[in-house]
């Protein structure tokens, strides 16, 4: 086995047998593992001890995985988080990423894939994401605060992800297909016009009442954000 150095994992999973099997497997692979079976304990452990990566189930007693993730990020814990999503249609990957998770794995998962993802995440440096901006608009992916001209704009997680995807392009246009994949996830199979719908929501929130429209349509291409002076 290639040695990567010890990776400290916090595993938050309420299925005790699964948690135990994963813990034993990870220890055998050279990881050190803390296990908790409740969302509140997961939050506490994430705040109290430094880990290299957190594996977080979504459906948990005490507090669900999304809330644990949001709370950790809100308290400036930037440990990479791998969320375990169940493919029952009730929860989706895009939502996991919206709450500040770095990666997701759907249950049932392959142990080999889990180990590979954890090694990749464990190597990531834990940095607070930098604020994104375009002229008078700023979006801080860390705190999720968006503002235009110093006035806070309240966005839903999905609107925020869409805006973030556009801002990361620094003025270059994004196609609807790219936005759909990045914001709604590769497995989204609903109506692709959802992108237009959300662009409309964003326009109302960030451009209404301003002469300069930040969010512009590039005919035949898609959308881009054009900074004002
Ligand atoms: Ca569960």
py3Dmol code that shows the C-alpha trace and the ligand (Angstrom):
import py3Dmol

protein = """\
ATOM      1  CA  UNK A   1       0.000   0.000   0.000  1.00  0.00           C
ATOM      2  CA  UNK A   2       1.210   3.464  -0.847  1.00  0.00           C
ATOM      3  CA  UNK A   3       1.679   5.526   2.286  1.00  0.00           C
ATOM      4  CA  UNK A   4       0.028   8.951   2.264  1.00  0.00           C
ATOM      5  CA  UNK A   5       0.420   9.852   5.930  1.00  0.00           C
ATOM      6  CA  UNK A   6      -2.314   9.454   8.486  1.00  0.00           C
ATOM      7  CA  UNK A   7      -5.594  11.040   7.534  1.00  0.00           C
ATOM      8  CA  UNK A   8      -7.905  11.826  10.455  1.00  0.00           C
ATOM      9  CA  UNK A   9     -11.500  11.137   9.588  1.00  0.00           C
ATOM     10  CA  UNK A  10     -14.678  12.058  11.444  1.00  0.00           C
ATOM     11  CA  UNK A  11     -17.444   9.661  10.453  1.00  0.00           C
ATOM     12  CA  UNK A  12     -20.996  10.777  11.260  1.00  0.00           C
ATOM     13  CA  UNK A  13     -23.294   7.863  10.461  1.00  0.00           C
ATOM     14  CA  UNK A  14     -26.233   6.572  12.464  1.00  0.00           C
ATOM     15  CA  UNK A  15     -26.340   3.091  10.938  1.00  0.00           C
ATOM     16  CA  UNK A  16     -24.135   1.521  13.577  1.00  0.00           C
ATOM     17  CA  UNK A  17     -23.216  -1.628  11.622  1.00  0.00           C
ATOM     18  CA  UNK A  18     -22.289   0.383   8.531  1.00  0.00           C
ATOM     19  CA  UNK A  19     -20.325   2.911  10.584  1.00  0.00           C
ATOM     20  CA  UNK A  20     -18.448   0.111  12.293  1.00  0.00           C
ATOM     21  CA  UNK A  21     -17.612  -1.679   9.030  1.00  0.00           C
ATOM     22  CA  UNK A  22     -16.398   1.581   7.456  1.00  0.00           C
ATOM     23  CA  UNK A  23     -14.365   2.450  10.550  1.00  0.00           C
ATOM     24  CA  UNK A  24     -12.645  -0.943  10.601  1.00  0.00           C
ATOM     25  CA  UNK A  25     -11.937  -0.750   6.877  1.00  0.00           C
ATOM     26  CA  UNK A  26     -10.506   2.751   7.123  1.00  0.00           C
ATOM     27  CA  UNK A  27      -8.337   1.882  10.112  1.00  0.00           C
ATOM     28  CA  UNK A  28      -6.968  -1.059   8.111  1.00  0.00           C
ATOM     29  CA  UNK A  29      -6.100   1.444   5.360  1.00  0.00           C
ATOM     30  CA  UNK A  30      -4.132   3.569   7.822  1.00  0.00           C
ATOM     31  CA  UNK A  31      -6.724   6.255   8.606  1.00  0.00           C
ATOM     32  CA  UNK A  32      -7.510   7.290  12.146  1.00  0.00           C
ATOM     33  CA  UNK A  33     -11.255   7.458  12.637  1.00  0.00           C
ATOM     34  CA  UNK A  34     -13.642   9.091  15.119  1.00  0.00           C
ATOM     35  CA  UNK A  35     -17.203   7.796  14.859  1.00  0.00           C
ATOM     36  CA  UNK A  36     -20.388   9.421  16.105  1.00  0.00           C
ATOM     37  CA  UNK A  37     -23.957   8.306  15.407  1.00  0.00           C
ATOM     38  CA  UNK A  38     -25.886  11.542  15.937  1.00  0.00           C
ATOM     39  CA  UNK A  39     -25.901  14.864  14.078  1.00  0.00           C
ATOM     40  CA  UNK A  40     -25.416  17.017  17.178  1.00  0.00           C
ATOM     41  CA  UNK A  41     -22.480  14.865  18.297  1.00  0.00           C
ATOM     42  CA  UNK A  42     -21.096  15.211  14.785  1.00  0.00           C
ATOM     43  CA  UNK A  43     -21.273  18.990  14.966  1.00  0.00           C
ATOM     44  CA  UNK A  44     -19.641  19.000  18.393  1.00  0.00           C
ATOM     45  CA  UNK A  45     -16.850  16.640  17.303  1.00  0.00           C
ATOM     46  CA  UNK A  46     -16.288  18.701  14.136  1.00  0.00           C
ATOM     47  CA  UNK A  47     -15.953  21.883  16.188  1.00  0.00           C
ATOM     48  CA  UNK A  48     -13.820  20.398  18.968  1.00  0.00           C
ATOM     49  CA  UNK A  49     -11.275  18.270  17.156  1.00  0.00           C
ATOM     50  CA  UNK A  50      -9.322  18.914  14.009  1.00  0.00           C
ATOM     51  CA  UNK A  51      -9.959  16.342  11.303  1.00  0.00           C
ATOM     52  CA  UNK A  52      -8.635  16.131   7.778  1.00  0.00           C
ATOM     53  CA  UNK A  53     -11.959  15.100   6.366  1.00  0.00           C
ATOM     54  CA  UNK A  54     -15.531  14.586   7.581  1.00  0.00           C
ATOM     55  CA  UNK A  55     -17.830  11.878   6.223  1.00  0.00           C
ATOM     56  CA  UNK A  56     -21.354  13.027   6.884  1.00  0.00           C
ATOM     57  CA  UNK A  57     -24.568  11.109   6.415  1.00  0.00           C
ATOM     58  CA  UNK A  58     -27.643  13.228   5.638  1.00  0.00           C
ATOM     59  CA  UNK A  59     -30.437  11.459   7.497  1.00  0.00           C
ATOM     60  CA  UNK A  60     -29.260  11.528  11.100  1.00  0.00           C
ATOM     61  CA  UNK A  61     -30.956  11.728  14.474  1.00  0.00           C
ATOM     62  CA  UNK A  62     -30.463  14.980  16.366  1.00  0.00           C
ATOM     63  CA  UNK A  63     -29.579  17.166  13.404  1.00  0.00           C
ATOM     64  CA  UNK A  64     -29.480  16.325   9.712  1.00  0.00           C
ATOM     65  CA  UNK A  65     -26.270  16.350   7.694  1.00  0.00           C
ATOM     66  CA  UNK A  66     -27.128  19.547   5.812  1.00  0.00           C
ATOM     67  CA  UNK A  67     -27.560  21.408   9.102  1.00  0.00           C
ATOM     68  CA  UNK A  68     -24.343  19.948  10.513  1.00  0.00           C
ATOM     69  CA  UNK A  69     -22.493  21.073   7.396  1.00  0.00           C
ATOM     70  CA  UNK A  70     -24.034  24.567   7.427  1.00  0.00           C
ATOM     71  CA  UNK A  71     -23.251  24.982  11.106  1.00  0.00           C
ATOM     72  CA  UNK A  72     -19.642  23.910  10.707  1.00  0.00           C
ATOM     73  CA  UNK A  73     -19.126  26.339   7.809  1.00  0.00           C
ATOM     74  CA  UNK A  74     -20.921  29.116   9.698  1.00  0.00           C
ATOM     75  CA  UNK A  75     -18.446  28.559  12.537  1.00  0.00           C
ATOM     76  CA  UNK A  76     -15.492  28.694  10.167  1.00  0.00           C
ATOM     77  CA  UNK A  77     -14.660  24.991  10.115  1.00  0.00           C
ATOM     78  CA  UNK A  78     -13.421  24.418   6.565  1.00  0.00           C
ATOM     79  CA  UNK A  79     -12.585  20.720   6.907  1.00  0.00           C
ATOM     80  CA  UNK A  80     -13.436  18.998   3.613  1.00  0.00           C
ATOM     81  CA  UNK A  81     -16.826  17.273   3.898  1.00  0.00           C
ATOM     82  CA  UNK A  82     -17.921  14.212   1.955  1.00  0.00           C
ATOM     83  CA  UNK A  83     -21.672  13.775   2.201  1.00  0.00           C
ATOM     84  CA  UNK A  84     -23.343  10.419   1.947  1.00  0.00           C
ATOM     85  CA  UNK A  85     -26.519  10.791  -0.072  1.00  0.00           C
ATOM     86  CA  UNK A  86     -29.255   8.202  -0.363  1.00  0.00           C
ATOM     87  CA  UNK A  87     -30.676   7.873  -3.837  1.00  0.00           C
ATOM     88  CA  UNK A  88     -34.278   8.036  -2.759  1.00  0.00           C
ATOM     89  CA  UNK A  89     -35.055  11.245  -4.597  1.00  0.00           C
ATOM     90  CA  UNK A  90     -35.780  13.177  -1.443  1.00  0.00           C
ATOM     91  CA  UNK A  91     -32.327  14.660  -1.097  1.00  0.00           C
ATOM     92  CA  UNK A  92     -29.954  15.522  -3.859  1.00  0.00           C
ATOM     93  CA  UNK A  93     -26.298  16.090  -4.453  1.00  0.00           C
ATOM     94  CA  UNK A  94     -26.651  19.688  -5.546  1.00  0.00           C
ATOM     95  CA  UNK A  95     -28.238  20.468  -2.206  1.00  0.00           C
ATOM     96  CA  UNK A  96     -25.336  18.765  -0.422  1.00  0.00           C
ATOM     97  CA  UNK A  97     -22.894  20.959  -2.306  1.00  0.00           C
ATOM     98  CA  UNK A  98     -25.060  24.047  -1.674  1.00  0.00           C
ATOM     99  CA  UNK A  99     -24.720  23.647   2.066  1.00  0.00           C
ATOM    100  CA  UNK A 100     -20.933  23.702   1.824  1.00  0.00           C
ATOM    101  CA  UNK A 101     -20.005  20.053   1.286  1.00  0.00           C
ATOM    102  CA  UNK A 102     -17.013  19.401  -0.962  1.00  0.00           C
ATOM    103  CA  UNK A 103     -18.023  16.087  -2.432  1.00  0.00           C
ATOM    104  CA  UNK A 104     -20.727  13.479  -2.186  1.00  0.00           C
ATOM    105  CA  UNK A 105     -21.070   9.757  -2.515  1.00  0.00           C
ATOM    106  CA  UNK A 106     -24.376   7.999  -2.948  1.00  0.00           C
ATOM    107  CA  UNK A 107     -25.292   4.982  -0.882  1.00  0.00           C
ATOM    108  CA  UNK A 108     -24.665   2.136  -1.322  1.00  0.00           C
ATOM    109  CA  UNK A 109     -21.062   3.020  -2.099  1.00  0.00           C
ATOM    110  CA  UNK A 110     -17.956   1.046  -2.899  1.00  0.00           C
ATOM    111  CA  UNK A 111     -15.415   1.055  -0.090  1.00  0.00           C
ATOM    112  CA  UNK A 112     -12.571   1.430  -2.606  1.00  0.00           C
ATOM    113  CA  UNK A 113     -14.200   4.573  -4.022  1.00  0.00           C
ATOM    114  CA  UNK A 114     -14.727   5.948  -0.508  1.00  0.00           C
ATOM    115  CA  UNK A 115     -11.039   5.479   0.324  1.00  0.00           C
ATOM    116  CA  UNK A 116      -9.950   7.169  -2.923  1.00  0.00           C
ATOM    117  CA  UNK A 117     -12.252  10.149  -2.277  1.00  0.00           C
ATOM    118  CA  UNK A 118     -11.060  10.492   1.308  1.00  0.00           C
ATOM    119  CA  UNK A 119      -7.413  10.451   0.293  1.00  0.00           C
ATOM    120  CA  UNK A 120      -8.093  13.133  -2.317  1.00  0.00           C
ATOM    121  CA  UNK A 121     -10.050  15.293   0.137  1.00  0.00           C
ATOM    122  CA  UNK A 122      -7.527  14.759   2.924  1.00  0.00           C
ATOM    123  CA  UNK A 123      -4.803  16.244   0.742  1.00  0.00           C
ATOM    124  CA  UNK A 124      -6.796  19.398   0.156  1.00  0.00           C
ATOM    125  CA  UNK A 125      -5.712  22.417   2.079  1.00  0.00           C
ATOM    126  CA  UNK A 126      -8.363  23.857   4.313  1.00  0.00           C
ATOM    127  CA  UNK A 127      -8.806  27.379   3.150  1.00  0.00           C
ATOM    128  CA  UNK A 128     -11.720  29.627   3.573  1.00  0.00           C
ATOM    129  CA  UNK A 129     -13.069  30.286   0.082  1.00  0.00           C
ATOM    130  CA  UNK A 130     -12.322  33.800  -1.150  1.00  0.00           C
ATOM    131  CA  UNK A 131     -15.158  36.210  -1.831  1.00  0.00           C
ATOM    132  CA  UNK A 132     -16.177  36.536  -5.464  1.00  0.00           C
ATOM    133  CA  UNK A 133     -17.085  39.868  -6.946  1.00  0.00           C
ATOM    134  CA  UNK A 134     -18.091  41.701 -10.094  1.00  0.00           C
ATOM    135  CA  UNK A 135     -18.164  45.478  -9.684  1.00  0.00           C
ATOM    136  CA  UNK A 136     -20.715  46.382  -7.025  1.00  0.00           C
ATOM    137  CA  UNK A 137     -21.714  42.749  -6.452  1.00  0.00           C
ATOM    138  CA  UNK A 138     -19.969  40.455  -3.992  1.00  0.00           C
ATOM    139  CA  UNK A 139     -20.672  36.907  -2.976  1.00  0.00           C
ATOM    140  CA  UNK A 140     -18.826  35.219  -0.155  1.00  0.00           C
ATOM    141  CA  UNK A 141     -19.110  31.455  -0.685  1.00  0.00           C
ATOM    142  CA  UNK A 142     -17.910  30.906   2.868  1.00  0.00           C
ATOM    143  CA  UNK A 143     -20.584  32.880   4.671  1.00  0.00           C
ATOM    144  CA  UNK A 144     -23.101  32.779   1.774  1.00  0.00           C
ATOM    145  CA  UNK A 145     -23.595  36.537   2.061  1.00  0.00           C
ATOM    146  CA  UNK A 146     -24.353  38.303  -1.201  1.00  0.00           C
ATOM    147  CA  UNK A 147     -24.568  42.058  -1.575  1.00  0.00           C
ATOM    148  CA  UNK A 148     -24.917  44.673  -4.272  1.00  0.00           C
ATOM    149  CA  UNK A 149     -23.845  48.257  -3.574  1.00  0.00           C
ATOM    150  CA  UNK A 150     -23.372  47.252   0.049  1.00  0.00           C
ATOM    151  CA  UNK A 151     -26.996  46.131   0.407  1.00  0.00           C
ATOM    152  CA  UNK A 152     -27.471  42.477   1.313  1.00  0.00           C
ATOM    153  CA  UNK A 153     -29.339  40.332  -1.188  1.00  0.00           C
ATOM    154  CA  UNK A 154     -31.032  37.223   0.132  1.00  0.00           C
ATOM    155  CA  UNK A 155     -30.508  34.218  -2.144  1.00  0.00           C
ATOM    156  CA  UNK A 156     -31.698  30.640  -1.951  1.00  0.00           C
ATOM    157  CA  UNK A 157     -28.934  27.994  -1.998  1.00  0.00           C
ATOM    158  CA  UNK A 158     -29.668  27.234  -5.644  1.00  0.00           C
ATOM    159  CA  UNK A 159     -29.599  30.880  -6.700  1.00  0.00           C
ATOM    160  CA  UNK A 160     -26.327  31.253  -4.832  1.00  0.00           C
ATOM    161  CA  UNK A 161     -24.782  28.263  -6.617  1.00  0.00           C
ATOM    162  CA  UNK A 162     -25.863  29.654  -9.973  1.00  0.00           C
ATOM    163  CA  UNK A 163     -24.427  33.082  -9.210  1.00  0.00           C
ATOM    164  CA  UNK A 164     -21.220  31.508  -7.939  1.00  0.00           C
ATOM    165  CA  UNK A 165     -20.861  29.456 -11.137  1.00  0.00           C
ATOM    166  CA  UNK A 166     -21.244  32.645 -13.212  1.00  0.00           C
ATOM    167  CA  UNK A 167     -18.904  34.740 -11.055  1.00  0.00           C
ATOM    168  CA  UNK A 168     -16.183  32.104 -11.205  1.00  0.00           C
ATOM    169  CA  UNK A 169     -16.022  32.666 -14.970  1.00  0.00           C
ATOM    170  CA  UNK A 170     -14.969  36.296 -14.449  1.00  0.00           C
ATOM    171  CA  UNK A 171     -17.025  37.733 -17.286  1.00  0.00           C
ATOM    172  CA  UNK A 172     -16.824  34.784 -19.666  1.00  0.00           C
ATOM    173  CA  UNK A 173     -20.138  33.321 -20.794  1.00  0.00           C
ATOM    174  CA  UNK A 174     -21.461  30.032 -19.458  1.00  0.00           C
ATOM    175  CA  UNK A 175     -23.704  27.816 -21.541  1.00  0.00           C
ATOM    176  CA  UNK A 176     -26.980  26.565 -20.172  1.00  0.00           C
ATOM    177  CA  UNK A 177     -25.619  23.020 -20.402  1.00  0.00           C
ATOM    178  CA  UNK A 178     -22.587  23.876 -18.277  1.00  0.00           C
ATOM    179  CA  UNK A 179     -24.713  25.671 -15.702  1.00  0.00           C
ATOM    180  CA  UNK A 180     -27.150  22.811 -15.562  1.00  0.00           C
ATOM    181  CA  UNK A 181     -24.336  20.345 -14.894  1.00  0.00           C
ATOM    182  CA  UNK A 182     -22.553  22.515 -12.346  1.00  0.00           C
ATOM    183  CA  UNK A 183     -25.555  23.774 -10.419  1.00  0.00           C
ATOM    184  CA  UNK A 184     -28.096  20.975 -10.735  1.00  0.00           C
ATOM    185  CA  UNK A 185     -25.643  18.100 -11.045  1.00  0.00           C
ATOM    186  CA  UNK A 186     -24.749  15.653 -13.822  1.00  0.00           C
ATOM    187  CA  UNK A 187     -27.699  13.423 -13.042  1.00  0.00           C
ATOM    188  CA  UNK A 188     -30.370  16.098 -13.298  1.00  0.00           C
ATOM    189  CA  UNK A 189     -32.925  14.920 -15.855  1.00  0.00           C
ATOM    190  CA  UNK A 190     -35.659  17.503 -15.447  1.00  0.00           C
ATOM    191  CA  UNK A 191     -36.495  20.388 -17.767  1.00  0.00           C
ATOM    192  CA  UNK A 192     -33.290  22.249 -18.816  1.00  0.00           C
ATOM    193  CA  UNK A 193     -35.326  25.481 -18.923  1.00  0.00           C
ATOM    194  CA  UNK A 194     -34.903  25.521 -15.159  1.00  0.00           C
ATOM    195  CA  UNK A 195     -31.695  27.497 -15.848  1.00  0.00           C
ATOM    196  CA  UNK A 196     -33.681  30.338 -17.478  1.00  0.00           C
ATOM    197  CA  UNK A 197     -36.146  30.297 -14.632  1.00  0.00           C
ATOM    198  CA  UNK A 198     -33.376  30.704 -12.064  1.00  0.00           C
ATOM    199  CA  UNK A 199     -31.571  33.330 -14.117  1.00  0.00           C
ATOM    200  CA  UNK A 200     -34.876  35.216 -13.966  1.00  0.00           C
ATOM    201  CA  UNK A 201     -35.012  34.892 -10.171  1.00  0.00           C
ATOM    202  CA  UNK A 202     -31.423  36.099  -9.881  1.00  0.00           C
ATOM    203  CA  UNK A 203     -32.053  39.082 -12.168  1.00  0.00           C
ATOM    204  CA  UNK A 204     -34.937  40.222 -10.009  1.00  0.00           C
ATOM    205  CA  UNK A 205     -32.775  40.040  -6.915  1.00  0.00           C
ATOM    206  CA  UNK A 206     -29.500  41.524  -8.113  1.00  0.00           C
ATOM    207  CA  UNK A 207     -30.438  43.745 -11.090  1.00  0.00           C
ATOM    208  CA  UNK A 208     -33.896  45.180 -10.396  1.00  0.00           C
ATOM    209  CA  UNK A 209     -33.641  48.892  -9.778  1.00  0.00           C
ATOM    210  CA  UNK A 210     -30.119  49.206 -11.209  1.00  0.00           C
ATOM    211  CA  UNK A 211     -29.289  50.822 -14.571  1.00  0.00           C
ATOM    212  CA  UNK A 212     -26.427  48.435 -15.187  1.00  0.00           C
ATOM    213  CA  UNK A 213     -27.615  44.859 -15.533  1.00  0.00           C
ATOM    214  CA  UNK A 214     -24.911  42.538 -14.234  1.00  0.00           C
ATOM    215  CA  UNK A 215     -26.514  39.365 -15.505  1.00  0.00           C
ATOM    216  CA  UNK A 216     -26.503  39.437 -19.292  1.00  0.00           C
ATOM    217  CA  UNK A 217     -27.708  37.044 -21.958  1.00  0.00           C
ATOM    218  CA  UNK A 218     -25.165  36.192 -24.636  1.00  0.00           C
ATOM    219  CA  UNK A 219     -27.263  35.213 -27.632  1.00  0.00           C
ATOM    220  CA  UNK A 220     -26.620  31.682 -28.808  1.00  0.00           C
ATOM    221  CA  UNK A 221     -24.155  31.067 -25.988  1.00  0.00           C
ATOM    222  CA  UNK A 222     -25.664  31.480 -22.551  1.00  0.00           C
ATOM    223  CA  UNK A 223     -25.182  33.924 -19.717  1.00  0.00           C
ATOM    224  CA  UNK A 224     -22.430  35.991 -18.207  1.00  0.00           C
ATOM    225  CA  UNK A 225     -21.904  38.506 -15.453  1.00  0.00           C
ATOM    226  CA  UNK A 226     -20.591  41.898 -16.603  1.00  0.00           C
ATOM    227  CA  UNK A 227     -19.181  44.083 -13.840  1.00  0.00           C
ATOM    228  CA  UNK A 228     -20.333  47.683 -13.468  1.00  0.00           C
ATOM    229  CA  UNK A 229     -17.839  50.499 -12.870  1.00  0.00           C
TER     230      UNK A 229
END
"""
ligand_1 = """\
1
CA
Ca -28.699 7.745 8.190
"""
view = py3Dmol.view(width=600, height=400)
view.addModel(protein, "pdb")
view.setStyle({"model": 0}, {"cartoon": {"style": "trace"}})
view.addModel(ligand_1, "xyz")
view.setStyle({"model": 1}, {"stick": {}})
view.zoomTo()
view.show()
